[in-house]
């Protein structure tokens, strides 16, 4: 394992690529199904579960829509991401429920904001491990 940067950004790397933080955001009712999918992967997963999570969709009119969510996080090697995504999609999960960050970057952030996918009725979405104080 190395922490020396190959692209100017420090990372944790090994024979299967960079060590990354995998985050899967789902509806709470789908947790058991997700855990079954992860258990069928051919490498160990030690997930951290956040039951009080939320997705916050910011609409173009300035309003926000807050939806309860469950977040499942675990470390994985980048070389395993295709297998994880294939298992999720093959089990009926939407590909956008999966997000990945470099492990060092993820350790420094408490929430994730990203632009909306094409055709979505909102302009950005925030996935938070815990319900943010302004939304509680």
C-alpha positions in Angstrom: 0.0 0.0 0.0 1.2 3.5 -0.8 0.2 7.0 0.1 2.4 8.7 -2.4 0.4 10.7 -5.0 0.4 9.5 -8.6 -1.8 12.4 -9.9 -0.9 15.1 -7.4 -3.5 14.0 -4.9 -2.7 11.8 -2.0 -4.4 8.4 -2.1 -4.2 5.0 -0.6 -3.3 2.4 -3.2 -2.7 -1.3 -3.5 -2.6 -4.1 -6.1 -6.4 -3.7 -6.7 -6.1 0.1 -7.2 -7.0 3.0 -5.0 -8.8 2.4 -1.7 -12.1 4.2 -2.0 -15.1 4.8 0.1 -18.3 3.3 -1.4 -21.6 4.9 -0.4 -24.9 3.4 -1.4 -28.0 5.6 -0.7 -31.3 3.7 -0.7 -34.9 3.9 0.6 -34.9 2.5 4.1 -37.3 -0.3 3.1 -34.6 -1.7 0.7 -31.9 -2.2 3.3 -32.3 -6.0 3.8 -32.3 -6.5 0.0 -29.1 -4.4 -0.3 -27.3 -6.3 2.5 -28.2 -9.6 0.8 -26.7 -8.3 -2.5 -23.5 -7.2 -0.7 -23.2 -10.6 1.1 -23.1 -12.4 -2.3 -20.0 -10.5 -3.4 -16.8 -12.6 -3.4 -14.9 -10.3 -1.1 -15.6 -9.2 2.5 -17.7 -6.1 3.1 -17.9 -4.4 6.6 -20.6 -1.9 6.1 -21.4 1.1 8.3 -25.1 1.8 8.3 -26.7 5.3 8.7 -30.4 5.0 9.4 -31.1 8.7 9.9 -29.8 9.8 6.5 -31.6 11.9 4.0 -31.5 13.0 0.4 -32.2 16.7 -0.2 -33.2 17.6 -3.7 -32.9 21.3 -4.6 -35.4 22.3 -7.2 -34.9 25.0 -9.8 -37.6 27.1 -8.1 -35.4 27.2 -4.9 -37.5 24.8 -2.9 -36.1 21.6 -1.3 -37.5 18.1 -1.1 -36.2 16.0 1.8 -36.6 12.3 1.6 -35.6 9.8 4.3 -32.8 7.4 3.3 -30.5 4.8 4.6 -26.8 5.1 3.7 -24.5 2.1 3.6 -20.8 2.8 3.5 -17.7 0.6 3.2 -14.2 0.7 2.0 -13.3 -1.2 -1.2 -10.5 -1.3 -3.8 -11.3 0.6 -7.0 -10.7 -2.6 -8.9 -13.8 -4.1 -7.3 -16.2 -1.2 -8.2 -17.4 -2.8 -11.5 -18.4 -6.0 -9.6 -20.2 -3.9 -6.9 -22.1 -1.9 -9.5 -23.0 -5.0 -11.5 -24.4 -6.7 -8.5 -26.5 -3.6 -7.6 -27.9 -3.1 -11.1 -28.4 -6.8 -11.6 -30.6 -6.8 -8.4 -32.7 -3.9 -9.5 -31.0 -1.0 -7.8 -30.6 2.3 -9.7 -27.0 2.9 -10.7 -27.1 6.4 -9.2 -27.6 5.0 -5.7 -23.8 4.3 -5.7 -21.2 7.0 -5.2 -17.5 6.6 -4.7 -14.8 8.9 -3.3 -11.2 8.5 -2.6 -10.8 7.3 1.0 -8.8 10.3 2.1 -11.3 12.8 0.5 -14.2 11.0 2.1 -12.7 11.2 5.5 -12.7 15.0 5.2 -16.3 15.4 4.2 -19.6 14.9 6.0 -22.0 15.1 3.1 -22.0 14.8 -0.7 -23.6 17.3 -3.1 -23.8 16.5 -6.8 -25.7 17.8 -9.9 -28.9 16.3 -10.9 -29.0 13.6 -13.6 -30.4 14.7 -17.0 -34.2 15.0 -16.9 -34.4 15.2 -13.1 -36.9 17.7 -11.6 -34.2 19.1 -9.3 -30.9 20.8 -9.9 -28.7 19.3 -7.1 -29.0 16.6 -4.6 -27.3 16.3 -1.2 -26.8 12.9 0.4 -26.1 13.3 4.1 -25.2 10.5 6.5 -27.3 12.3 9.1 -30.4 14.5 8.8 -29.0 18.0 8.6 -30.1 20.4 11.4 -31.9 22.7 9.0 -34.1 19.8 7.8 -34.8 18.1 11.1 
